[in-house]
């Protein structure tokens, strides 16, 4: 029975994460980039200023909402999204891409990230535009809502939109238990055992208790934790990687040369040109790039939709920054650490170590930091993976809410927390593969929604540029629902008057 499930899953997984799906993911990003006139480049100064650049200048970005207000701040929504996004993919995923696709895979990760910025932007714009309040006065948004109310509003597509919304929610719930929970916890327990000798059941119990204290408290408690944890973990890891970058600065030219040569099959081996390596580099770079930043999967939009922001484009710009921080910054630093360590032959792209995954990155750090290197990576995996669990608990709970209602969410949270112990103590090879598949299946209905609603994203973006950058007097596009748009418009007017 298990063998049959494995074979069926392998076939589905090959289809889900095959070249056609990767082309669809990147193609959606290319389309949204074209429709928004390369917003991630043409307005790079604006989105930097209004995201990370505005944290210390604009109180509306970081200001916490009142106790009775169930929404969270823009910065908290980013941190919660990054908590789920910056995970084992930034360490294990990069190492896997280098082993299977060579240095050239990193170039294709960059390409995926560049266009993925606008896919993530579009998801967030649609998430804010089609969100609504639930019975607890919490914002509920995500692919299921813009599929049902957006795609479903087209003539003859009401039932199709509703069915796709349900499918997305089912895939999301299943993926949250696997790739958003057990697989992450399994990585933590394995690393803690190998680096510090901590038994897996001890790790499982400790993480179960910590997660329960946070997750059962709801989104505001999750956001309160992630806004402290994410900046801390990201800064610590980046500082460690930058320190190693500086120590190996003499390898900088060789590393980037290997990346570009590997991306286009220009590495010389035995006097010949290795053209077949291009497909491997492209496939693994794109695959791991998507896994790392999750652009196109429709996951992070569920927490971005809970922000107290009024402008859809404002939250869309946080989506751009999210992909930039995850892949362009963190993944690139991880790649440089490994490629400059001497563990990879930069001429042929061959990995000279038998280590895999996080162990390869730990060995790379060990070349400069000794025994502290693997311990540093074990702690990084602990923080990255546990924060991913917190973020995905919210994604799964919102999908569960869509399927079964708000009152039943406590059932999901209890089961999710209990699965943490299972993830820490069991061999989860099949669970990893199954969750991999469900994670990929989320992308199909989500991308259908983004592509079908791309004209809406284009109109909202043009409306924002006209009002905010060109200072034209046009009516804002803030929500698909007239009552929400009227309220947001009044609040925006008051906010700009205060400025």
FENMO-V409523 format. One record per residue. N is the residue number from 0. RES is the residue in one small letter. OMEGA is omega in radians with two decimals (none if undefined). Layout:
n,res,omega
N,RES,OMEGA
N,RES,OMEGA
This chain:
n,res,omega
0,x,3.14
1,x,-3.14
2,x,3.13
3,x,3.12
4,x,-3.14
5,x,-3.12
6,x,3.12
7,x,-3.13
8,x,3.14
9,x,3.13
10,x,3.13
11,x,-3.12
12,x,3.12
13,x,3.10
14,x,-3.06
15,x,-3.09
16,x,3.08
17,x,-3.12
18,x,3.14
19,x,3.14
20,x,3.14
21,x,3.09
22,x,3.12
23,x,3.14
24,x,-3.12
25,x,3.13
26,x,3.08
27,x,3.11
28,x,3.13
29,x,3.13
30,x,-3.11
31,x,3.06
32,x,-3.14
33,x,-3.10
34,x,3.14
35,x,3.09
36,x,3.09
37,x,-3.08
38,x,-3.09
39,x,3.08
40,x,-3.05
41,x,3.14
42,x,-3.08
43,x,3.12
44,x,-3.10
45,x,-3.09
46,x,3.03
47,x,-3.13
48,x,-3.07
49,x,3.02
50,x,-3.08
51,x,-3.14
52,x,-3.10
53,x,-3.08
54,x,-3.08
55,x,-3.08
56,x,-3.05
57,x,-3.09
58,x,-3.14
59,x,-3.13
60,x,-3.04
61,x,-3.05
62,x,3.12
63,x,3.12
64,x,3.11
65,x,-3.07
66,x,-3.09
67,x,3.12
68,x,-3.05
69,x,3.08
70,x,3.14
71,x,-3.11
72,x,3.12
73,x,-3.13
74,x,3.10
75,x,3.12
76,x,3.09
77,x,-3.10
78,x,3.12
79,x,3.09
80,x,3.11
81,x,3.09
82,x,3.13
83,x,-3.06
84,x,3.12
85,x,-3.09
86,x,-3.10
87,x,3.12
88,x,-3.14
89,x,3.13
90,x,-3.12
91,x,-3.10
92,x,3.12
93,x,3.11
94,x,3.13
95,x,3.12
96,x,3.14
97,x,-3.13
98,x,-3.05
99,x,-3.06
100,x,-3.14
101,x,-3.13
102,x,-3.12
103,x,3.13
104,x,-3.12
105,x,3.10
106,x,-3.11
107,x,2.99
108,x,3.10
109,x,3.14
110,x,3.09
111,x,-3.12
112,x,-3.10
113,x,3.14
114,x,3.10
115,x,3.08
116,x,-3.08
117,x,3.00
118,x,3.13
119,x,3.07
120,x,-3.09
121,x,3.10
122,x,-3.10
123,x,3.09
124,x,3.13
125,x,3.12
126,x,3.12
127,x,-3.05
128,x,-3.07
129,x,-3.13
130,x,3.06
131,x,3.13
132,x,3.05
133,x,-3.05
134,x,3.08
135,x,-3.12
136,x,3.07
137,x,3.05
138,x,3.04
139,x,-3.13
140,x,-3.14
141,x,-3.07
142,x,-3.09
143,x,-3.11
144,x,3.12
145,x,2.97
146,x,-3.09
147,x,-3.03
148,x,3.14
149,x,3.09
150,x,-3.13
151,x,3.13
152,x,3.10
153,x,-3.11
154,x,3.10
155,x,-3.07
156,x,-3.09
157,x,-3.11
158,x,3.13
159,x,3.12
160,x,-3.14
161,x,-3.14
162,x,3.14
163,x,3.10
164,x,3.11
165,x,3.14
166,x,3.12
167,x,-3.11
168,x,3.11
169,x,3.14
170,x,-3.13
171,x,3.12
172,x,-3.12
173,x,3.13
174,x,-3.11
175,x,3.11
176,x,-3.10
177,x,-3.05
178,x,3.14
179,x,-3.08
180,x,-2.96
181,x,-3.13
182,x,3.11
183,x,-3.14
184,x,3.11
185,x,3.09
186,x,3.12
187,x,-3.06
188,x,3.11
189,x,-3.14
190,x,3.13
191,x,3.12
192,x,-3.10
193,x,-3.08
194,x,-3.04
195,x,3.13
196,x,-3.13
197,x,3.12
198,x,-3.08
199,x,-3.12
200,x,3.10
201,x,3.09
202,x,-3.13
203,x,-3.13
204,x,-3.12
205,x,-3.12
206,x,3.09
207,x,-3.12
208,x,-3.13
209,x,-3.12
210,x,-3.14
211,x,-3.13
212,x,-3.09
213,x,-2.98
214,x,-3.10
215,x,3.13
216,x,3.08
217,x,-3.01
218,x,-3.07
219,x,3.09
220,x,3.08
221,x,-3.13
222,x,3.12
223,x,3.13
224,x,-3.06
225,x,3.14
226,x,3.05
227,x,-3.06
228,x,-3.03
229,x,3.10
230,x,-3.13
231,x,-3.06
232,x,-3.12
233,x,-3.12
234,x,-3.14
235,x,-3.12
236,x,-3.14
237,x,3.12
238,x,3.10
239,x,-3.14
240,x,3.12
241,x,3.09
242,x,3.13
243,x,3.07
244,x,-3.13
245,x,3.13
246,x,-3.10
247,x,-3.05
248,x,-3.14
249,x,3.13
250,x,-3.02
251,x,-3.12
252,x,-3.12
253,x,-3.13
254,x,-3.10
255,x,3.05
256,x,3.12
257,x,3.14
258,x,-3.09
259,x,3.10
260,x,3.14
261,x,-3.11
262,x,-3.08
263,x,3.04
264,x,-3.09
265,x,3.12
266,x,3.13
267,x,3.10
268,x,3.13
269,x,3.09
270,x,-3.12
271,x,3.12
272,x,-3.10
273,x,-3.12
274,x,-3.09
275,x,-3.14
276,x,-3.11
277,x,-3.12
278,x,3.14
279,x,3.14
280,x,-3.12
281,x,-3.09
282,x,-3.09
283,x,3.09
284,x,3.13
285,x,-3.09
286,x,-3.12
287,x,3.07
288,x,3.11
289,x,3.13
290,x,-3.07
291,x,-3.04
292,x,3.05
293,x,3.10
294,x,-3.14
295,x,-3.14
296,x,3.12
297,x,-3.07
298,x,-3.01
299,x,-3.14
300,x,-3.11
301,x,3.08
302,x,3.07
303,x,-3.13
304,x,3.13
305,x,-3.13
306,x,3.10
307,x,-3.13
308,x,3.12
309,x,-3.10
310,x,3.07
311,x,-3.11
312,x,3.10
313,x,3.14
314,x,3.06
315,x,3.14
316,x,3.04
317,x,3.07
318,x,3.07
319,x,-3.12
320,x,3.14
321,x,3.14
322,x,3.12
323,x,-3.10
324,x,-3.07
325,x,-2.97
326,x,-3.08
327,x,-3.11
328,x,-2.98
329,x,-3.12
330,x,3.13
331,x,3.11
332,x,3.10
333,x,3.14
334,x,-3.13
335,x,3.13
336,x,-3.11
337,x,-3.05
338,x,-3.11
339,x,-3.02
340,x,-3.06
341,x,-3.14
342,x,3.12
343,x,3.06
344,x,-3.04
345,x,3.10
346,x,-3.09
347,x,-3.10
348,x,-3.11
349,x,3.08
350,x,-3.04
351,x,-3.13
352,x,3.08
353,x,-3.14
354,x,3.10
355,x,3.05
356,x,-3.09
357,x,3.13
358,x,3.11
359,x,3.11
360,x,3.09
361,x,3.11
362,x,3.10
363,x,3.08
364,x,-3.11
365,x,3.14
366,x,3.11
367,x,-3.04
368,x,3.11
369,x,-3.09
370,x,3.13
371,x,-3.11
372,x,3.12
373,x,3.11
374,x,3.11
375,x,-3.14
376,x,3.11
377,x,3.12
378,x,3.11
379,x,3.09
380,x,3.12
381,x,-3.10
382,x,-3.11
383,x,-3.06
384,x,-3.14
385,x,3.09
386,x,3.07
387,x,3.11
388,x,3.14
389,x,-3.14
390,x,-3.11
391,x,3.08
392,x,3.11
393,x,3.13
394,x,-3.12
395,x,-3.11
396,x,3.11
397,x,3.08
398,x,3.09
399,x,3.12
400,x,-3.13
401,x,-3.09
402,x,-2.95
403,x,3.10
404,x,-3.05
405,x,-3.03
406,x,-3.09
407,x,-3.06
408,x,-3.14
409,x,3.11
410,x,3.12
411,x,-3.08
412,x,3.13
413,x,3.13
414,x,-3.13
415,x,-3.14
416,x,-3.14
417,x,3.14
418,x,3.12
419,x,3.13
420,x,3.10
421,x,-3.12
422,x,-3.10
423,x,-2.95
424,x,-3.06
425,x,3.01
426,x,-2.96
427,x,-3.13
428,x,-3.14
429,x,3.12
430,x,3.10
431,x,-3.09
432,x,-3.14
433,x,-3.12
434,x,3.04
435,x,-3.12
436,x,-3.13
437,x,3.09
438,x,3.11
439,x,3.14
440,x,3.08
441,x,-3.04
442,x,-3.02
443,x,3.10
444,x,-3.13
445,x,-3.12
446,x,3.04
447,x,3.12
448,x,-3.12
449,x,-3.12
450,x,-3.12
451,x,-3.12
452,x,-3.13
453,x,3.08
454,x,3.11
455,x,3.12
456,x,-3.14
457,x,-3.14
458,x,3.14
459,x,3.14
460,x,3.13
461,x,3.12
462,x,-3.13
463,x,-3.13
464,x,3.14
465,x,-3.09
466,x,-2.95
467,x,-3.09
468,x,3.14
469,x,3.08
470,x,3.10
471,x,-3.11
472,x,3.13
473,x,-3.14
474,x,-3.10
475,x,3.01
476,x,-3.00
477,x,-3.10
478,x,3.08
479,x,-3.08
480,x,-3.03
481,x,-3.10
482,x,3.12
483,x,3.14
484,x,3.14
485,x,3.13
486,x,-3.13
487,x,-3.13
488,x,3.12
489,x,-3.14
490,x,3.10
491,x,3.14
492,x,3.13
493,x,-3.13
494,x,3.14
495,x,3.08
496,x,3.11
497,x,-3.14
498,x,none
